[in-house]
Amino acid sequence: MTNESKTLFIPLYGKALMSREGIFEDITAERIVKTEVENLKTVDTSRKLAIYMAMRAKQYDEQAEQFAENSESIIIHLGCGLDSRINRVKNKPKKWYDLDFPDVIELRRKYYEENEYYTMLSSSVTDYNWLDSVDYSDENVLVLAEGLSMYLSENDIKNLIECFRKKFRKTTFVFDAYSPFAAKMSKYKNPINNVNAKIDFAMDEPEILETDNVKCIMNNDIIQHKYVSKLKGLDKLRFKFMGSAGKNMYRIFGYEITQ
């Protein structure tokens, strides 16, 4: 398993912890962490990080839930790891695809089963041939890339966007990205350092990816008041401060891509 793949255990642990505490519902993560003890030995188990991972996941869940209100839609989750969004989202699109490296998907198959609605794809994101496996007939498509962009290059992301533009009539592409300053600071303190993963891509201005067919439609802080308001005590105070002091350091972007 690559260093970047090993980072999948960071959000897995965080979501399981927050689920046990009733802050974020993820029964599947709770079950998986009980059997992946060896792989969790190098994971940063700080409470702050766990809450942050749950907040990030919640935004992606909300995007998927809203998008899947149209049952004639397709959702593609890139770099899915062991995430259980397929179970957490109540609205169901026409098709759901989860993609990750072959060794990750091999592990994932221990916990998830495919059916006529759900397919797992074993591939690198940047081996664009995986798009040929998506059964498409003019549906709107949502592509989610949670915790992935930092391990790609700017050219990788632009190439992905162009592949989506050519393949799908209309795509909504949602991903999170560090600012260049945050990426620089992460060299000194970041949970991914424990597995020697390296950050490549970062951006401040969403315009760097825009073209006539690609428009930024979302630019959100990960820490939002609606999440912070559900916390208590020191957690609430800490994330109020983090939300103010760390604004624009790490954000979730959404792009609409059309032919």
Beta strands, then each sheet from edge to edge (+ up, - down):
strand 1: 73-78
strand 2: 95-100
strand 3: 118-122
strand 4: 140-145
strand 5: 170-178
strand 6: 214-221
strand 7: 250-258
sheet 1: 3+ 2+ 1+ 4+ 5+ 7- 6+
end
